[in-house]
Amino acid sequence: MAASQRRTRNADVSTDPKTGSKKPKPGTKTAEPVTPKRTLYVSNLNDKIKIATLRENLYLLFSTYGEVVNVAMSPKTRGQAFVFLQKLDEANLALITLQDEPFFGKPLRIAFSRHETRSVGEE
């Protein structure tokens, strides 16, 4: 790898001269860890398939891992869905197991949602 490529990749990282450890430079964005939630963000869905078909099949697929409360999709956000499961353990198991699983010809991309969905009756 050329030195110019190394500098470009590490442009947002500085090395502490005292400890030798690397840390982000001030003002650069770092990926914050997302805490596990019952709501999963599913992306990379095949946008050539009807939304009703995707919703139904996502429900059936995720039901294998626990009780699915809701599958939210919108025509505005083609290729994306939010799947809300009853328990955190069920959501975690589904995320681990179904990551990159082929679904209508495309690998699923799954992550914990940034925001928790509130189910009916929760306060």
Secondary structure by P-SEA (a helix, b strand, c coil): ccaaaaaaaaccccccccccbbbbccccccccccccccbbbbccccccccaaaaaaaaaaaacccccccbbbbbcccccbbbbbcccaaaaaaaaaaacccccccbbbbbbcccbbbbccccc
